Amino acid sequence: MEFKEGNQWKCCFDPQKGLYTAQIGFGVNCTLYEITKEIYENVDESDDSWSADLIREGRRLFMSVNDKCGLPYTVVLDADYEKLCPWSDAMISGKIWDEDFTDAVVENLASETNNREQRRKKREERQKKTK
């Protein structure tokens, strides 16, 4: 695996999978992303703010929030986040959002457009199992 790192962010290229991923933050207060090759190539280890903004253009996989502004919580947008980012130090913080609630948020927030397809497939799989 190849890495690029800055202050509060880290990107990874896994040549075996041909996959680019990233993390902003760490531990119980972080977000994981699937990013493009272009994002990976353009992050700049000397410009943390710009690089973090660039990473945020990726598809969000996981978000753990423990920022003292309320109770901690975790949002799992892609159940495969651990397989996609085995290098990450992300940790679950507080209560994990319910699948149905997460699906509703993804369907209604423009910022989650790139998660809709995979969430719809997972929801369909869950519904088939309950029938």
NORHU-V187866 format. One record per residue. OMEGA is omega as a letter, one per 30 degrees, with the letter a starting at -180 (NA if undefined). Layout:
BEGIN
[[OMEGA] [OMEGA]]
END
This chain:
BEGIN
[[l] [a] [l] [a] [l] [l] [l] [l] [l] [l] [a] [l] [l] [a] [l] [a] [a] [a] [l] [l] [a] [l] [l] [a] [a] [l] [a] [l] [a] [l] [l] [a] [l] [a] [l] [l] [a] [l] [a] [a] [a] [l] [a] [a] [l] [a] [a] [a] [a] [a] [l] [l] [l] [l] [a] [l] [l] [l] [a] [a] [a] [l] [l] [a] [l] [a] [l] [l] [a] [l] [l] [l] [l] [l] [l] [a] [l] [a] [l] [a] [a] [l] [a] [a] [a] [a] [a] [l] [a] [a] [l] [a] [l] [a] [l] [l] [l] [a] [a] [l] [l] [l] [a] [l] [a] [a] [a] [a] [l] [a] [a] [a] [a] [l] [a] [a] [a] [l] [l] [l] [l] [l] [l] [l] [l] [a] [l] [a] [a] [a] [NA]]
END
